[in-house]
Amino acid sequence: MTTDQTIWASLPVPAILIDENNLILDVNAAGEGFLNASSKSVAGMPVWEQITIGAQIEDAFERARTKGTPLFVNDIDVGTGSRAPLQCALHIAPLSGHPGQMIMMISPRELAGRMTQNHSVKSAAQSAIGMAEMLAHEIKNPLAGITGAAQLLSMSLSQQDLELTDLIVEESRRIVKLLGQVEQFGNLCEPDKKPVNIHDVLDRARRSALLGFGAHMKIIEDYDPSLPLAWGDPDQLLQVVLNLLKNASEAADSKGGTIRLHTYFEHSFRLRRSDGSGQSLPLQVEIIDDGPGLPENIKGDIFDPFVSGHENGTGLGLALVSKIISDHGGWISVTSAPGRTVFRLSLPRVPKDHESKENN
């Protein structure tokens, strides 16, 4: 016979059991992923300190407890204090046979809207192909001259200065490769997916940024060391992170700022597609900066081509980022306010059938 504990552990949405004093009694497996904390670590903690809700519902919560009736709240922002909130539906009800105890279930709801956004991004990207091809063609010619000049300079420089010319050559070649992809923006090659240590990708991007466009920035690593391998194309994911780091660096003033690279595992995060299918995206990567934030007039269109918050910006970087993440079956979102902008990447882990093949 199925036990209550089995049912509790199998609930597909985050659920929190709360005692009569609003202290956490238990959290199910999906709830542990949502809180990014174990049930043991949060047991006995005040529930309103562990989750943040974008509305005053404490009074309604107490009325539901007193009257013994359920409470439903739709389209409300729910977070944990350690990351940006998600738009959710809350289902709260008294626990039968246990006076004063309540169960709260949290259902993230914003994914369907973001899927529509991703679809519109692709359509807008297609309309921009012609302009992107022209820009790429014009940029390639001066890049060839820059690469040649750097190679000539390297012949007369000291070993200490060679790192700089090597960086010029390496980055110029990478840009040429990227421009080749931009020329075929609507036909970017399918990602060559393989197991990827996302922390290696982040470290490569960090080192490259500090040697170049992000030299004036402080970049902090805040990693979950137990994070499993991602399933993706390491070169394309590197391009995504570099673009986001560059975006954050350009937003800072001349004195610089701080960027935090944050990774964590969210067991309950699933992407629901319009055809009803879904995919688990438990690997979370956040690029967080303390710059001025996104301009209000472009927040809703930031992933569209030729939409940029920077003077003389092309607006192609974030459009390409969005397309790459979409091609990986992942999801990207952004929340922004003065002093805190968070770009969040949600990525799949290595499929179980591939893990089995690797182990055999």
Backbone hydrogen bonds, N-H to C=O, Kabsch-Sander energy under -0.5 kcal/mol:
donor,donor_aa,acceptor,acceptor_aa,energy
7,I,3,T,-2.0
8,W,4,D,-2.6
9,A,5,Q,-2.5
10,S,6,T,-1.5
11,L,7,I,-0.8
11,L,8,W,-0.8
16,I,104,M,-2.7
17,L,26,D,-2.8
18,I,16,I,-0.5
18,I,102,M,-3.4
19,D,23,L,-2.9
22,N,19,D,-1.9
24,I,45,M,-2.6
25,L,17,L,-3.3
26,D,17,L,-1.3
28,N,15,A,-1.9
32,E,28,N,-2.1
33,G,29,A,-1.6
34,F,30,A,-2.0
35,L,31,G,-2.7
36,N,32,E,-1.2
37,A,32,E,-1.7
42,V,38,S,-1.2
43,A,39,S,-1.3
44,G,24,I,-3.3
45,M,42,V,-2.2
47,V,22,N,-2.6
49,E,46,P,-1.5
50,Q,46,P,-0.8
50,Q,47,V,-0.7
51,I,47,V,-1.6
52,T,79,G,-2.4
54,G,77,D,-2.8
55,A,53,I,-0.9
57,I,55,A,-1.1
61,F,57,I,-2.8
62,E,58,E,-2.2
63,R,59,D,-2.2
64,A,60,A,-2.1
65,R,61,F,-1.8
66,T,62,E,-2.7
67,K,63,R,-2.7
68,G,64,A,-1.2
69,T,64,A,-1.5
71,L,92,I,-3.5
73,V,90,L,-2.4
76,I,88,C,-2.5
78,V,86,L,-3.0
79,G,52,T,-2.8
80,T,83,R,-0.5
81,G,83,R,-0.6
86,L,78,V,-2.8
88,C,76,I,-3.1
89,A,107,S,-2.2
90,L,73,V,-3.5
91,H,105,M,-2.5
92,I,71,L,-3.1
93,A,103,I,-2.1
95,L,101,Q,-2.6
96,S,94,P,-0.7
98,H,95,L,-2.0
101,Q,98,H,-1.9
102,M,18,I,-2.6
103,I,93,A,-2.9
104,M,16,I,-2.7
105,M,91,H,-3.0
106,I,14,P,-2.8
107,S,89,A,-2.7
107,S,105,M,-0.5
109,R,87,Q,-4.0
110,E,87,Q,-1.0
112,A,109,R,-0.5
114,R,110,E,-1.7
115,M,111,L,-2.1
116,T,112,A,-1.7
117,Q,113,G,-1.9
118,N,114,R,-2.6
119,H,115,M,-2.0
120,S,116,T,-2.1
121,V,117,Q,-2.2
122,K,118,N,-1.8
123,S,119,H,-1.8
124,A,120,S,-2.5
125,A,121,V,-2.5
126,Q,122,K,-2.0
127,S,123,S,-1.4
128,A,124,A,-0.7
128,A,125,A,-0.9
129,I,126,Q,-1.2
132,A,128,A,-2.2
133,E,129,I,-2.5
134,M,130,G,-1.7
135,L,131,M,-2.3
136,A,132,A,-2.6
137,H,133,E,-2.1
138,E,134,M,-2.0
139,I,135,L,-2.0
140,K,136,A,-1.9
141,N,137,H,-0.8
143,L,139,I,-1.6
144,A,140,K,-1.8
145,G,141,N,-1.3
146,I,142,P,-2.2
147,T,143,L,-2.6
148,G,144,A,-2.1
149,A,145,G,-2.4
150,A,146,I,-2.3
151,Q,147,T,-2.0
152,L,148,G,-2.0
153,L,149,A,-2.4
154,S,150,A,-1.9
155,M,151,Q,-0.6
155,M,152,L,-1.0
156,S,153,L,-1.9
157,L,154,S,-0.7
162,L,158,S,-1.1
163,E,160,Q,-0.5
164,L,161,D,-1.0
165,T,161,D,-1.2
166,D,162,L,-2.8
167,L,163,E,-1.8
168,I,164,L,-2.0
169,V,165,T,-2.5
170,E,166,D,-2.8
171,E,167,L,-3.0
172,S,168,I,-2.3
173,R,169,V,-2.3
174,R,170,E,-1.9
175,I,171,E,-2.5
176,V,172,S,-2.4
177,K,173,R,-2.1
178,L,174,R,-2.4
179,L,175,I,-3.1
180,G,176,V,-1.8
181,Q,177,K,-1.2
182,V,178,L,-2.4
183,E,179,L,-2.4
184,Q,180,G,-0.5
184,Q,181,Q,-0.8
185,F,182,V,-1.7
187,N,184,Q,-2.3
188,L,185,F,-0.9
193,K,191,P,-1.4
194,K,232,G,-2.0
196,V,230,A,-2.7
198,I,196,V,-1.0
200,D,197,N,-1.1
201,V,197,N,-1.4
202,L,198,I,-2.3
203,D,199,H,-2.2
204,R,200,D,-2.3
205,A,201,V,-2.3
206,R,202,L,-2.5
207,R,203,D,-2.5
208,S,204,R,-2.1
209,A,205,A,-2.5
210,L,206,R,-2.4
211,L,207,R,-1.2
212,G,208,S,-0.7
212,G,209,A,-1.0
214,G,209,A,-2.6
215,A,212,G,-1.7
217,M,214,G,-2.0
218,K,257,G,-2.7
219,I,217,M,-0.5
220,I,218,K,-0.6
220,I,259,I,-3.2
222,D,220,I,-0.6
222,D,261,L,-3.0
227,L,224,D,-1.9
230,A,196,V,-3.3
231,W,348,P,-2.0
232,G,194,K,-2.1
232,G,230,A,-0.6
237,L,233,D,-2.6
238,L,234,P,-2.0
239,Q,235,D,-1.9
240,V,236,Q,-1.9
241,V,237,L,-2.2
242,L,238,L,-2.7
243,N,239,Q,-2.3
244,L,240,V,-2.0
245,L,241,V,-2.7
246,K,242,L,-2.6
247,N,243,N,-2.2
248,A,244,L,-2.1
249,S,245,L,-2.5
250,E,246,K,-2.5
251,A,247,N,-1.1
252,A,248,A,-0.9
252,A,249,S,-0.5
256,G,253,D,-2.0
259,I,218,K,-3.1
260,R,288,I,-3.1
261,L,220,I,-3.2
261,L,259,I,-0.5
262,H,260,R,-0.7
262,H,286,E,-2.6
263,T,222,D,-1.9
264,Y,284,Q,-1.8
266,E,282,P,-2.9
267,H,265,F,-0.6
269,F,266,E,-1.5
270,R,268,S,-0.6
271,L,279,Q,-3.2
272,R,270,R,-0.6
273,R,271,L,-0.6
273,R,277,S,-3.0
276,G,273,R,-1.8
279,Q,271,L,-1.7
281,L,269,F,-2.5
283,L,347,L,-1.9
284,Q,264,Y,-2.6
284,Q,282,P,-0.6
285,V,345,L,-2.6
286,E,262,H,-3.3
287,I,343,F,-2.5
288,I,260,R,-2.5
288,I,286,E,-0.6
289,D,341,T,-2.2
290,D,258,T,-1.2
298,I,295,P,-1.6
299,K,295,P,-0.7
299,K,296,E,-0.6
301,D,298,I,-1.4
302,I,299,K,-0.7
304,D,301,D,-2.3
307,V,304,D,-1.3
307,V,315,G,-0.7
308,S,306,F,-0.6
313,G,310,H,-2.1
320,L,316,L,-2.4
321,V,317,G,-2.2
322,S,318,L,-2.5
323,K,319,A,-2.0
324,I,320,L,-2.6
325,I,321,V,-2.4
326,S,322,S,-2.2
327,D,323,K,-2.6
328,H,324,I,-1.1
329,G,326,S,-1.8
330,G,325,I,-2.5
331,W,346,S,-1.8
333,S,344,R,-1.9
335,T,342,V,-1.9
337,A,340,R,-1.9
339,G,291,G,-2.5
340,R,337,A,-2.7
341,T,289,D,-2.1
342,V,335,T,-3.0
343,F,287,I,-2.2
343,F,341,T,-0.5
344,R,333,S,-2.7
344,R,342,V,-0.6
345,L,285,V,-3.4
345,L,343,F,-0.5
346,S,331,W,-2.7
347,L,283,L,-2.8
347,L,345,L,-0.5
350,V,229,L,-1.5
355,E,351,P,-2.2
356,S,352,K,-2.3
357,K,353,D,-1.5
358,E,354,H,-2.2
359,N,355,E,-1.9
360,N,356,S,-1.4
